[in-house]
Amino acid sequence: MNFHILTLFPEMVMDGLSTSIIGRGIEKGSISVEAVNIRDYTLDKHKKVDDYPYGGGAGMVMQAQPVYDAWKTVRSRCSDNTRTIYLTP
């Protein structure tokens, strides 16, 4: 079973997974996990992936372009019956 996790913090994700039950599954070869850095897919030279919310207000939101481009690249390497689970607050 293959998992691809799109994140802004791939090192943190992989460090957390390697010391858990999932880490034992990775060592056995039962599953594979790849953490994909969304910042690698931004068009901004500073690797910026967030922006101000439409209409103003406090906080920041993720830009759709780098998330979509990262997903599209990972999806192109997978089979047709691959499932996507999008977690967002």
Order of alpha helices (4+ residues) and beta strands (2+ residues): beta-alpha-alpha-beta-beta-beta-alpha
